Amino acid sequence: MAAPAKATDQKDLSKALANKAAAGNGQGKTIAQLFDEMKPAIAQAIPKHLTPERLLRIATTSIRTNPKLKVCTPESLLGAVMQCAQLGLEPSILGHAYLVPYRNKKKEGNKEYFVDEAQFQIGYKGLIELARRTGHISSIMSQAVHEKDLFEYEYGINEKLRHVPADGDRGPVTKYYAYAKFKDGGYSFMVMSKRDIELHRDKFSKAKFGPWVDHFDEMAKKTVLKALMKYMPISVEFQKAVSMDETTKREVSDDMSEVIDVTDWSDTAEEAVNNGAIDVERDPDTGFPKDGAGDLSQEFLDFEDGKTS
């Protein structure tokens, strides 16, 4: 009998891994062991410049050093890592990609409750790397504008963009801009005020920690760069890659861009919990409320006792 195609193998393997993760209560496996089982699927998906061993080692380190990631559901962690694999981005402090823990709402029938899940986020450097891989861009960059800088821009038929950084004390940041030059000679740019960036953060950042707290400048540059990319003549493949940014996936697939994003952006209930309007008991180690979120992830608290890649 002929061997099935690799894509089919990966799809079947990915589905089996997702089922194992979702049924984690009975498996008694650590996330490190699931990562080890996931390695063949990653090997088929990952670009040549990165190895499954390196990716999983970096992901393991990210989870081990962040207590909040340790209690995230295994299926969301597997989904985030598979997105890293398919895009060829390392989830580390280097800024290519991040695994961000947060509280997400989950529905099962008429029941609604919060779970701790990992969201995949592309970093500023990762977004630039993806853009450069298209082969259509000769230069792409994002910059911060300070109060004392000379900065002029104009949209329309007489577009212009000029930025001369001030010497010495440049004052506080007031704006961010991004520009791209294309190999055919064209160019495009986008400008956003710092206030616009903060409004975007407040609307779309689920976590009260993570890159928006630790790396605001990079996330601000990424935000204006991503806004610019909506108007750039780029490939469908690139657009699919960008669409995976800031998503939470509970399934693993051979094409993660087609998996439904389950991020619940309505944060009224979450804010009530975080602000103390709803009194709940919190875990002293993670800071998360003890409201049943451990249904899917409690057995993974012993992660550090598991095998690493």
N, C-alpha and C positions, 0 to 999 in steps of 0.2 A: 504494500500500500504506500502511495506517495505521501511524503511528509507535507503537512498543511503549511500554508504560507506563513511567513514571519508575523505579518500583521494580525492574522487570525490567532497565532500562538500568543502574541502579546495581549490581544483583546481578551482571550480566555483567561490568561494568567492574571491580568489586571482585575477582571471580574471576580476571580477567586480570592484575590488579595482584599478587595473591597468587602466581600462577604465575610471574610475572616475578621477584618477590622470591626465591621458593624456588629458581629456576634462575639465581640471580644470577651464578654463576661465569662463565657465558657471555655475560652481558649487558654487563659492564664499565661499569655505570652507578653513579653516586653516589646516596646516599640523597636528596640534594637534587633530583636529576632524577626519582627515583621519586615524591617529594613533589609535584613539578610535574605529573606524569601523574595523580596521585591527586586533584588539585584538583577535577575535575568530580564525582567520587563524594562528596567532602566537601561540595561546594556543595549537593548534594541532601539530605544528612543533617544539616547543621549548623543550629542554631536561629538565629532572626533577629537576636539580640543580638550574634552573633559572625560574622565573615567568614572564608572559607577562607584568604584572604591573611594575615590577622592570626594565625590559629591556626598555619598552617605556618611563619610567620616566628618565632613564639614557640618552636615545636618545634625549628626549625632552630637557634635560639640555645641552647636547652637541650642539644642534642646537641653543638654546637660547643664549648661551655664545659665539657663533661664527657668526658674522654678515654675513660672506660669505656663510655659510650653509643656512641661512634664504632665500637667493635668488636662491638656487638650485631648479631645477625642482622637483615637488612633486613625480613624478614616479621614479626618480633616488633615492630620499631619501627613499621611500617605499622599493625599491629594495635592497638598502644597509642595511636597518634595518631587512628585512626578511632574508638576508644572515647571519646577526648577530644571529638571532633567530635560524635558522637551524643548525648553528655551535655551538650555546650555548656560544657565546663570547660577552662580554659587551663592547660597544663602549665608552671608557672613557680614561682618562689620565693614568690609571693603566697599559696600554700597551697590553691589550688583542686584541683590535681591534680599528680601527679609521674610522670615516666618514670624508673624505677629499674633500673639495670643489675645483673645478678647471674648466677651460674653455675647453669645448669639442666641436668638430665640429659635426654638424648634417646635414643630407641631406634629403630633401623632393623633390623628382622628380629631376629637374635640379637646384633646389635652394640649396645653401650651406650657412650655417651661424653658429655662435657660440652660445652655450647655457651654462648656469652655472649648473653643475651637481655634484652630490656627488659620489665619488668613495669609494668602500669598500676596506679596507686594513687590513690584519691580522697583529697584532703586534708580537714582539719577544716572549713575554710571552704567547700569544695566540697560536703561532706555537708550542711551547713546550707543552702546555696543550693538543693540538690536538694529538701530537705524543704520549704522555703518555697514552692517552685514548685507544690507539690501544692494549695495554696490552703486547706488544712484546719488549718494551724498559725498561731496568733497570736504565739507566742513560743517560741523554742528556743535553748538555751544549754548550755555545759559549763564547769565551773569546777574549779580546783584548791583543795584544802583543806590548809592549813598546820597545823603542830603546835599553834600558839598561838591558832588561830581558835576561835571558839565554833561547834561543828557538832553538830547533833542530827538524827537521822533514825530513822524507824520504818516498817517495811512491815506489811501486813495491813489489817484493817478500819478501823484508826485511823491511817492513814498520815500522816506528817508529815515535813517537810524544813525545817530552819532553818540558815542559815549567816550568821554575823557575822564578817567578816574582822577580825583583830587590827590594832591600830595599830602602826606602826614595824616592828620585826623580827618577822616572823610565824613564823619557824622553818622547818624543812624541810617539803616536801610529804609528806603521809601518805595522802591519798585524792584521788580525782577523782569528780565526779558530773555527771550530765546531767539536764535536765528539759525538758519540752515542755508548753505550754498550747495547747489546741485551741479553735477558734472556737466550738464548741458548749458551752464551759464546762468540759470535762474537762481532766485533766492526768495526767502520768505522770513518774516519775523513776527513776534508777538510780544506785547508788553502787558504786565499785570501789576497793579499796586499791591503793596504788602497787605493792605486790608482785604483785597480780593482773595489773596492767598489764604489769609486767616479764615475767611468765610468758607472757602472750599474745604479747608482742614476741618472746621467745626461741623460741616455738613457730612463729610465722607469719611472721617476718621472715627472708627468704632472704638479704638483703644485709647486709654488715658495715659499710655506709656508707649514706648517703641520709637520708631524712627522720627515721628513728628515731634517727640519730646527730646530725643537724643541728637537728632540730626535735622533740625528745622531748616537750615539753609539749603541742604541738599534736597530735601523734600519740596521746598518752595521752588527751586530750580527745575525739579522734575515736573511739578504741576504746570508751570508755564510752558515747558517743553512739550508736555503731553497735549496741552491746549493747541499749540502750534501744529502738532502732527495731524490734527483733524483736517487741516487745510493743505497738507502736503501731498504731492502726487506720489504716493507710496503703494507698495504691492498689497494684495489681499492677504498674503501670508503674514506680512508685517502687521497689518491691522488686526489680524486674529491674535497675534502674539500680544499686542498692546491691550486687547480686550480681556486678557487673562489677569491683568493688574488689579489688585485690591479685590480679589475674589476668594470665596470659600467653597471648596468642593468636597462633597462627602462620598464621591465615587472616584475610581481610578480608571482611566480609559487610554486607548492608544492615541486619541486626540482630545486633550484636556480642554481645548477651546470650545468643544461641543457639550461639555458637562455643565449642567445647570449651576449657576452661582446661587448659593443659599444664604448669602449675607442678608440679614434683616436690617435695613437702614433706619427703621423706625425705632428711635431710642428712648421713647417716653418712659416705658417701664424700666429700662436699664438705668436711666438717669435717676429715677425714683429710688432704685436700690443704691446706686453709687452715692447719691446725695443724702441718704439716710432717711428719706421720707417713708421708706418701707424698712422696718426694723428686721434685719435678718442676721443670723449668726455667721461670722466669717471665719474661714480657715486661717489660723495664725501664720502658716507658712506661705500660702499663696496670696492671701488677701481677698480671695474670691468668696462670695456668699455661699453658705452651705444650704442650697435649696434644691438638691436632687440632681445637680449637674454631674455628680460622680457616677451616675448610672452606667455610662459608657466608658469611663476612663479610670476608675479607681484602681484597677489592677495594674495600671501603667505607672503608678507612683513609685514602684520599685525599679524604675528604669535603670538607675545606676548600677544595679546588680546584674544587668543583662549584658549580653555579648555585644561588643562594638566591632564595626567593620575595619 
